[in-house]
Amino acid sequence: MSKPKVTFYWCASCGGCEETVVDLAEGVLDVVAAVDIVLWPVALDFKYKDIEAMADKSIAVSFINGAVRTSEQEHICKLLRQKSQLVVSFGSCAGSGGIPALANLTNKQDIFTTVYLDNPSLDNKEKKVPKELSREGKYDLTLPSFYDTVYKLDDIIEVDYYLPGCPPTPELIAQAVGAILKNQLPPKGTILSPNKALCSSCKLNDSKPEDIAIKEIKRVIDIKLDPSKCYLAQGVVCMGPATRDGCGVSCINGNMPCTGCFGPTDSVKDQGAEMISALGGIIDADSSEQLNKCFARLPDPAGTFYRYGMSASLLGSKNKKE
């Protein structure tokens, strides 16, 4: 009996999701023994034409990480959807845009200007920028189209399941692969992580006062964090109240506040708005002036509250079509 075919594909992301597969350690050998990996560009040499030649739905599952930023990424995602029985959105970038989606606050022209034209480290006297089509001798050379908007995966194709995280933990990956191989999956559309706030598992939750009141917002560079006391009670933004559980509270265990990579629970419409609301309930300010002074300590609100979720937020993108 042939083994189920599996693919791993990497769109706009840092590669951390690929690394976490390797972090399965010897467990990755069990995965390799149980499945036939037919596409994994970061690790093995496969060609797109091999996938194109396969019968539709002949791939059991495709794990796709990264946001969709270029025409090539869109094409391969649609190809894998056509060839796969299941598609898993793998990690924060695929699920909600991730850090690449912060670029949705600007546009392609401004990005290209910064990267290729207006940068003190550049040596580009001819002011060249990448072109989708150029000619070298008798050959036409092409590059993928670079979109104005960073899309999450389910903006482009139908997604069956979601593995959250930046990156997902090896434990969640192992559980997901095991559930797929045993055909013990929950209903389609499920996020494969506990549907509760991170605070419920946080070791600092018991130290949190019943009524938190802070006079100012502090950054981690301002103070030495007390590892035994709730970070919000210390005045530091911790996204735990607005973030889904399932990461093993690894940041908290490293004495750092949660940055929100697992996204919101099912009951939350907008993770950033949820966290802003939570902060509004604990800031002790008697005037709008005091409140503005407090929030002035956050030089990057978008990067704080929407670090991983801009494509899934109510803000979405200044360029994204309705």
GUMI-202747 format. One record per atom (N, C-alpha, C, CB): residue in three letters; x, y, z. Coordinates in steps of 0.1 Angstrom, whole numbers, plus 5000, padded with zeros to 4 digits. Glycine has a CB too. Example, Ala and Ser with C-alpha at 12.3 -4.5 7.8 and 13.67 -1.06 7.14 Angstrom:
! GUMI-202747
ALA513249435078ALA512349555078ALA513249675078ALA511349555090SER512849785071SER513749895071SER512950005079SER514149945057
***
This chain:
! GUMI-202747
MET500949885000MET500050005000MET500950125000MET499050005012SER500650224991SER501450344990SER501250435002SER501250414977LYS502250505005LYS502150605016LYS501450735012LYS503550635022PRO500750805021PRO500150925017PRO501151035013PRO499250985028LYS500851105002LYS501751204997LYS501551335004LYS501551224982VAL502651405008VAL502651525016VAL503551625009VAL503051505030THR503151755010THR504051865005THR504151965016THR503451924992PHE505352035016PHE505652155024PHE506052265014PHE506752125035TYR505352375015TYR505652485006TYR505852615014TYR504652504995TRP506752705009TRP507152825017TRP506952945008TRP508752815020CYS506053035013CYS505753155006CYS506553265012CYS504153185006ALA505853385015ALA506553495021ALA506653485036ALA505853635018SER507853435040SER508053415055SER509553405057SER507353285060CYS509953385070CYS511353385074CYS511953245072CYS511553435088GLY511153145072GLY511753005071GLY511652935085GLY513153015067GLY511153005095GLY511152945108GLY510152825109GLY510653045118CYS509052825101CYS508152715101CYS508852595095CYS506852755092GLU509652605085GLU510452495080GLU511352445090GLU511252535067GLU511952525098GLU512952485108GLU512252405119GLU513652605115THR510952445122THR510352375133THR509952235129THR509052445137VAL509852205116VAL509652065112VAL510951985116VAL509452055096VAL512052045113VAL513351975117VAL513451965132VAL514552065112ASP512852055139ASP512852055154ASP512051935160ASP512352185160LEU511351865151LEU510751735156LEU511851635160LEU509851675145ALA513051675157ALA514251585160ALA514051445155ALA514451585176GLU514251345163GLU514151205158GLU512651175154GLU514551105168GLY511751255159GLY510351235155GLY510151265140GLY509451325163VAL510951345133VAL510851365119VAL511051235111VAL511851475115LEU511851145117LEU512051015110LEU510750935110LEU513150935117ASP509950945120ASP508650885120ASP507750935109ASP507950895134VAL507851075108VAL506951135097VAL507451095083VAL507051285099VAL508751095081VAL509351055068VAL508950915065VAL510851075068ALA508950825075ALA508650685073ALA507150665070ALA509050605086ALA506350755075ALA504850735073ALA504350795061ALA504150785085VAL505050895055VAL504550965044VAL505550975032VAL504051115048ASP505051005021ASP505951035009ASP505951185006ASP505450944997ILE507051245010ILE507151395007ILE507451414993ILE508251455016VAL506551474986VAL506651494971VAL507051644967VAL505351454964LEU507051734977LEU507451864974LEU507951924988LEU506351954968TRP509151974988TRP509752045000TRP510952124995TRP510151945012PRO510652234988PRO511752314981PRO512952354990PRO511152434975VAL512652375003VAL513652425012VAL514652315016VAL513152485025ALA514252185014ALA515052075019ALA515451975008ALA514352005029LEU514551964998LEU514751864987LEU514551914974LEU513851734990ASP515151864964ASP515051914950ASP513951854942ASP516351884943PHE512751914942PHE511651884934PHE511351994924PHE510351844943LYS510651964914LYS510352054903LYS508752074903LYS510852014890TYR508352194900TYR506952224899TYR506252134889TYR506752374896LYS507052104878LYS506452024868LYS506051884873LYS507352014856ASP506751834883ASP506351704889ASP505051714896ASP507451664899ILE504751824902ILE503451844909ILE502351864898ILE503451964919GLU502651944888GLU501651964877GLU501251834871GLU502252064867ALA502151744870ALA501851614863ALA501051514872ALA503151544859MET500951544884MET500151454893MET498651474891MET500551484908ALA497951364895ALA496451374894ALA495951464904ALA495851234895ASP494751524902ASP494151614911ASP493751524924ASP492851674905LYS493951584936LYS493651524948LYS494451404951LYS492151484949SER495651384945SER496451274947SER497451304959SER497351244935ILE497551424963ILE498351464975ILE497451464987ILE499051604973ALA497851394998ALA496951385009ALA496851515016ALA497551275019VAL497951585019VAL497951715026VAL499051795022VAL497951685041SER498851925020SER499852025018SER499952125030SER499652105005PHE501152135035PHE501352235046PHE501952355039PHE502252175057ILE501252465039ILE501752585032ILE501952695043ILE500752635022ASN503252745044ASN503552855053ASN503852975045ASN504652815062GLY503753095052GLY504053215046GLY502853285040GLY505153195035ALA502853415040ALA501853495033ALA502053495018ALA501853645039VAL501053545011VAL501153544996VAL501453684992VAL499853484990ARG502553704986ARG503053834982ARG503353854967ARG504353864990THR503553734960THR503953734946THR503053644938THR505353694944SER503053664925SER502253584915SER502653444915SER502353644901GLU503953414917GLU504453274918GLU503853204930GLU505953274918GLN503853274941GLN503353214953GLN501853184952GLN503553304965GLU501153274946GLU499653254943GLU499453134934GLU499053374937HIS500253124923HIS500153014914HIS500352874920HIS501153034902ILE501452864928ILE501752744935ILE500752704945ILE503152744941CYS500252804953CYS499252774963CYS497952724956CYS498852904971LYS497552774945LYS496452734937LYS496652594931LYS496052824926LEU497852564927LEU498252434922LEU498152334933LEU499652434915LEU498652364944LEU498652264955LEU497252244960LEU499552314967ARG496452344960ARG495052324964ARG494352234954ARG494252464964GLN494652244941GLN494052154931GLN494452014933GLN494452204917LYS495751994937LYS496251854938LYS496151794951LYS497751864934SER495651864961SER495651814975SER494251794980SER496351914984GLN494051684988GLN492851664995GLN492651765007GLN492751515000LEU493751795014LEU493651885025LEU494751985023LEU493851805038VAL494552105028VAL495552215028VAL495552265043VAL495252325018VAL496752275049VAL496952325062VAL497652455061VAL497652225071SER497052565066SER497752695068SER498652675079SER496652805070PHE499952695076PHE501052645086PHE501752775091PHE502052555079GLY501452815103GLY502052935109GLY501353065107GLY503452945103SER501853165114SER501153295115SER501153365102SER501953385125CYS502153355094CYS502153435081CYS501153385072CYS503553425074ALA500953245071ALA499853195062ALA498553215068ALA500053045060GLY498453205082GLY497153225088GLY496553365089GLY497153175102SER497453465091SER496953595093SER497853705087SER496753625107GLY498853665079GLY499753765072GLY501153775078GLY499153895072GLY501153755092GLY502453755099GLY503153895097GLY503353655093ILE504453895101ILE505254015100ILE505254075086ILE506653995105PRO505353995075PRO505354045062PRO504154135059PRO505353935051ALA502954115066ALA501754185063ALA501754325069ALA500554115068LEU502754355077LEU502954495082LEU503154585070LEU504054505092ALA503654535059ALA503854605047ALA502554655041ALA504654525036ASN501454605045ASN500154655040ASN499854795045ASN499054555045LEU500654845054LEU500454985058LEU501055085048LEU501155005072THR501755025038THR502355105027THR501955045014THR503855125028ASN502755065003ASN502455004990ASN503754964983ASN501655104982LYS503554894972LYS504754844964LYS505654954960LYS504254774952GLN505155064955GLN506055174951GLN506855234962GLN505155294945ASP506355254974ASP507055304985ASP508155204990ASP506155344996ILE507755074989ILE508754964993ILE509854964984ILE507954834993PHE509654964971PHE510754964961PHE511555084962PHE510154954947THR510955204965THR511755324966THR512755314978THR510855444969THR512255254989THR513055245001THR514155134999THR512255205013VAL513855024993VAL514754914991VAL515854944980VAL514054784988TYR515355004969TYR516255014958TYR516755154954TYR515554954946LEU516055254959LEU516355394955LEU516855484966LEU515255444947ASP516155484977ASP516355584987ASP516755515000ASP515055664990ASN518055475000ASN518555405011ASN520055435012ASN518355255010PRO520555485024PRO521955525025PRO522955415022PRO522155585039SER522555295023SER523555185021SER523655135007SER523155065030LEU522855194998LEU522755154984LEU523955214976LEU521455194978ASP524255134965ASP525155184955ASP524355154942ASP526555114955ASN523455234938ASN522555214927ASN522455344919ASN521155164931LYS523555384913LYS523555514906LYS522655524894LYS525055554902GLU522455404888GLU521555404877GLU520055394880GLU521955284868LYS519855384893LYS518455384898LYS517655274892LYS517755514895LYS518155154892LYS517555034887LYS516654974897LYS518554934881VAL515454924893VAL514554844901VAL514254724894VAL513254934905PRO513854614901PRO513554494894PRO512354504884PRO513154384904LYS512454434873LYS511454444863LYS510854294861LYS511954494849GLU509654284858GLU509054154856GLU509554094844GLU507454164856LEU509854174834LEU510354114821LEU511554194816LEU509254114810SER512654124813SER513854194808SER514454094797SER514854234819ARG515354154789ARG515954064778ARG517454064780ARG515554124764GLU517953944780GLU519453924781GLU519853854769GLU519853854794GLY520453924759GLY520753854746GLY519553814739GLY521753734749LYS519453694736LYS518253644729LYS517153574739LYS518653534719TYR517453594752TYR516553534761TYR515753634769TYR517353454771ASP514453604771ASP513553684780ASP513653624794ASP512153674774LEU513953714803LEU514053674817LEU512853734825LEU515353724824THR512253654833THR511053704840THR511153684855THR509753624835LEU510553774862LEU510353764877LEU508853764880LEU511153884884PRO508553704891PRO507153704896PRO506653854898PRO506953624908SER505353874896SER504754004900SER504754014915SER503354014895PHE505154134919PHE505254174934PHE503954254937PHE506554254937TYR503054194945TYR501754254947TYR501854374957TYR500754154953ASP500854464955ASP500754574964ASP500354534978ASP499654674959THR499654414979THR499054364991THR499654234995THR497554354990VAL499854215008VAL500254085014VAL498954015018VAL501254105026TYR498753895012TYR497453825015TYR497753705025TYR496853775002LYS496753675033LYS496853555041LYS496353445031LYS495953555053LEU496753315035LEU496453205025LEU495053195021LEU496953085031ASP494153205031ASP492753175028ASP492053295020ASP491953155040ASP492853405017ASP492353505008ASP492553444994ASP493153635010ILE493453354992ILE493753304978ILE493153164975ILE495253294977ILE493153074985ILE492652944983ILE491852904995ILE493752844980GLU491052794994GLU490252745005GLU491252665014GLU489152645000VAL491152695027VAL492052625037VAL491252535046VAL492852735046ASP491752415048ASP491052315056ASP491252325071ASP491352175051TYR492552345075TYR492952355089TYR494052465090TYR493352215094TYR494152505103TYR495152615106TYR496052565118TYR494452745110LEU497352575116LEU498252555126LEU498852695129LEU499452455122PRO498552755141PRO499052895144PRO500452895149PRO498152965154GLY501053005150GLY502353025157GLY503453075148GLY502752895163CYS504453135155CYS505553185148CYS506853135154CYS505553345147PRO507153005151PRO506452915143PRO505552825152PRO507352825135PRO504652735146PRO503952635154PRO504952555161PRO503052545145THR504552505173THR505452425181THR505552285175THR505052415195PRO506752215177PRO506852075172PRO505751985177PRO508252015176GLU505252015190GLU504251935196GLU502951945188GLU503951975210LEU502552065184LEU501352085176LEU501452025162LEU501052235174ILE502652035156ILE502851975143ILE502751825144ILE504252005138ALA503351765154ALA503251615156ALA501851575158ALA504151575168GLN501051655166GLN499651615168GLN498851625156GLN499051705179ALA499151735148ALA498351745135ALA498651635125ALA498751885129VAL499951605124VAL500351495114VAL499751365119VAL501851485113GLY499751345132GLY499151215137GLY497651215135GLY499451205152ALA496951325137ALA495551325135ALA495151305120ALA494951455139ILE496051355111ILE495751345097ILE495951195093ILE496651435088LEU497051135097LEU497350995094LEU496350905099LEU498750955099LYS495750935111LYS494750845117LYS493350875113LYS494950845132ASN493250985105ASN491951035101ASN491051065113ASN491150925092GLN491651145122GLN490951185134GLN490851335136GLN491651115147LEU490651395125LEU490651545124LEU489251605129LEU490951595110PRO489351725134PRO488051795138PRO487451845125PRO488351905148PRO486251915127PRO485651975115PRO486552075108PRO484352055119LYS486352075094LYS487252165086LYS487052315090LYS486852145071GLY488152385089GLY488152525094GLY488652545108GLY486752585093THR488952425115THR489352435129THR490852485130THR489252295135ILE491052565140ILE492452605143ILE492952495153ILE492552745149LEU494052435149LEU494552315157LEU495352355169LEU495352225148SER494652425178SER495352475190SER494152505200SER496252605187PRO494452505213PRO493352525223PRO492652655221PRO493952515237ASN491352655222ASN490552775220ASN490352845233ASN489252735213LYS491452895239LYS491352965251LYS492553065252LYS491452875264ALA492453165260ALA493453265260ALA494753215267ALA493053395268LEU495853265263LEU497153225268LEU497253245283LEU498353295261CYS496653345288CYS496753375303CYS496253255311CYS495853495306SER495453175305SER494953055313SER496052955316SER493752985305SER497052955308SER498152865310SER499452935315SER498552795297CYS499353065317CYS500553135321CYS500953115335CYS500353285318LYS502153095338LYS502653065352LYS502553195360LYS504053015352LEU502353315354LEU502253435361LEU500853475364LEU502953545354ASN499953395360ASN498453435361ASN498053455376ASN497553335354ASP498653365384ASP498253375398ASP498753495405ASP498753245406SER499753555399SER500353675405SER499653805401SER501853695401LYS498653795391LYS497953905386LYS496953955396LYS497253875373PRO497054085400PRO496054145409PRO494654135403PRO496354285412GLU493654125412GLU492254125407GLU491954245399GLU491354105419ASP492354365404ASP492154485396ASP493554545393ASP491254585405ILE493954535381ILE495254595377ILE495054735373ILE495854515364ALA495954825378ALA495854965374ALA497255015372ALA495155055386ILE497555065360ILE498955105357ILE498855255353ILE499555025346LYS499955325357LYS499955475354LYS500655495341LYS500655545365GLU501555405336GLU502255425324GLU502555295317GLU503555505327ILE502755295304ILE503155175297ILE504655185296ILE502555175282LYS505255065299LYS506755055299LYS507154955288LYS507255015312ARG508354985283ARG508954885273ARG509954795280ARG509554965261VAL510254685274VAL511154585281VAL512554645282VAL511154455273ILE512854745274ILE514154815275ILE514254915287ILE514554875262ASP513054945292ASP512955045303ASP513254985317ASP511655115303ILE512854865319ILE512854805332ILE513454665332ILE511454795338LYS513854615343LYS514254475345LYS512954405349LYS515354455355LEU512454315340LEU511254245343LEU511354155355LEU510754165331ASP510354155364ASP510254065375ASP509653935370ASP509454125387PRO510453825369PRO509953695363PRO508853625371PRO511053605361SER508553685383SER507453625391SER506153705392SER508053605406LYS506153805384LYS504953895384LYS504353925371LYS505354035391CYS503053925369CYS502353945357CYS502954065350CYS500853965359TYR503254055337TYR503954165330TYR502954285328TYR504454115316LEU501754255326LEU500754365325LEU500754445338LEU499354315322ALA500754375349ALA500854445362ALA502054535364ALA500654345374GLN503154495356GLN504354575357GLN504354685347GLN505554485354GLY503254695339GLY503054805329GLY503554775316GLY503754925334VAL503954655313VAL504554605300VAL503454545292VAL505754515302VAL503354575279VAL502254515271VAL502654375269VAL502254595257CYS501754285273CYS501754145271CYS500454105264CYS502054065284MET500554045252MET499454015244MET498653895249MET499853995230GLY499053835260GLY498353715265GLY496853715266GLY498953685278PRO496253825271PRO494753825271PRO494053815258PRO494353955278ALA494753855247ALA494153855234ALA494653755225ALA494353995228THR495453655230THR496153555222THR495753415226THR497653575224ARG495653335216ARG495353195217ARG496453115225ARG495053125204ASP496053015233ASP496952925240ASP497452825230ASP496252865252GLY498552755234GLY499052645226GLY500552645223GLY498352635214CYS501152755227CYS502552775224CYS503452715234CYS502852925222GLY502952675246GLY503752625257GLY504352745265GLY504852545252VAL503652865263VAL504152985270VAL505653005269VAL503652995284SER506152975258SER507652975256SER508253115259SER508052925243CYS507553225254CYS508153355256CYS508153395271CYS507353465248ILE507053365278ILE506953385292ILE508053315300ILE505553355297ASN508253185296ASN509253105302ASN510653165300ASN509152965297GLY510753235289GLY512053305286GLY512153445292GLY512253315271ASN511153475301ASN511053605307ASN510853725297ASN512353635315MET509953695288MET509553805278MET508053795277MET510253775264PRO507453915274PRO505953915273PRO505553855260PRO505454055273CYS504353805260CYS503753745247CYS503653855237CYS502353675250THR503953825224THR503853915213THR502653885204THR505053925205GLY501953775207GLY500653745200GLY500753655188GLY500053875196CYS501753575187CYS501953505174CYS500853395172CYS503253445174PHE500153345182PHE499253245180PHE497853295176PHE499053155192GLY497753425174GLY496453485170GLY495453485181GLY496053425157PRO494253525177PRO493153535187PRO492353405188PRO492153645183THR491553395199THR490653285200THR489453305191THR490153265215ASP488653195190ASP487553205180ASP486553315183ASP486853065180SER486453355196SER485453455199SER485953605197SER485153445214VAL487153615192VAL487753755190VAL487753785175VAL489153765196LYS487153905172LYS487153945158LYS488454005153LYS486054045156ASP489054085162ASP490254155158ASP491254155171ASP489954305154GLN492354085169GLN493254065180GLN493854205186GLN494453975176GLY494254295177GLY494754415181GLY493754505189GLY495254495169ALA492554505183ALA491454585190ALA491154525204ALA490254585181GLU491154385205GLU490954325217GLU491954365228GLU490954175216MET493254375223MET494354405233MET494254555237MET495654375227ILE493954635227ILE493754785230ILE492654805240ILE493454865217SER491554725239SER490454735248SER490854685262SER489254645243ALA491654575262ALA492154525275ALA493054635282ALA492954395273LEU493954695275LEU494754805280LEU493954915285LEU495754855270GLY492954955278GLY492055065282GLY491355035295GLY490955085271GLY491254915298GLY490554885311GLY491454885323GLY489954745310ILE492854885321ILE493754885332ILE494555015334ILE494654765331ILE494555105324ILE495255225325ILE494555325334ILE495555285311ASP495255365344ASP494755465354ASP495055605350ASP495255425368ALA494155665342ALA494355795337ALA493155885340ALA494755795322ASP493356005344ASP492256095347ASP491856185336ASP492556175360SER492656195326SER492456285315SER492956225302SER493056425318SER492456285291SER492956245278SER494456275276SER492156305266GLU494856375283GLU496356415282GLU497156305288GLU496556545289GLN496756255300GLN497456145306GLN497456025298GLN496856125320LEU496255995292LEU496155875284LEU497055885272LEU494655855279ASN497055995265ASN497956015253ASN499456005257ASN497656155247LYS499756055269LYS501156045274LYS501555905276LYS501356125286CYS500555825281CYS500755685284CYS501055605271CYS499555625291PHE500155625261PHE500355555249PHE501455605240PHE499055565241ALA501955725243ALA503155775236ALA504355685239ALA503455915240ARG504355605249ARG505455515252ARG505455395243ARG505355465266LEU504455385234LEU504455285223LEU504755345210LEU503055215223PRO506055345206PRO506355405193PRO505855335181PRO507855415192ASP505455205182ASP505055135170ASP503755055174ASP506155035166PRO502655125174PRO501355055178PRO501054945168PRO500255155178ALA501254965155ALA500854855146ALA501754735148ALA501054905131GLY503054755150GLY503854645153GLY503654575166GLY505254685152THR503054645175THR502754595189THR501454515188THR502654705199PHE500454575183PHE499154505184PHE498754425172PHE498054615186TYR499454445160TYR499154365148TYR500454305142TYR498454465138ARG501354265151ARG502654215146ARG502454095137ARG503554175158TYR501454015140TYR501353895132TYR499953885124TYR501453765141GLY499153985126GLY497753965122GLY497154075113GLY496853945133MET498054155106MET497454265098MET496554215087MET498554345092SER496854105080SER496054065069SER494654015074SER496753955061ALA494553975086ALA493353925092ALA492554025100ALA493553795100SER493154145101SER492554245110SER491454325103SER493654335116LEU490754405111LEU489754495105LEU490454605097LEU488954555116LEU491754635100LEU492454725092LEU492854665079LEU493854765100GLY493154545079GLY493454475066GLY494554525058GLY492154475058SER494254615048SER495254675040SER494654795033SER495754575030LYS495454895031LYS495055015024LYS494854985009LYS496055125026ASN495354865005ASN495354834991ASN494354714988ASN496754794985LYS493954644998LYS493254514996LYS491854544991LYS493154445009LYS491454474981LYS490154484975LYS489054434985LYS490054414962GLU487954484984GLU486854444993GLU486454294989GLU485654534992
***
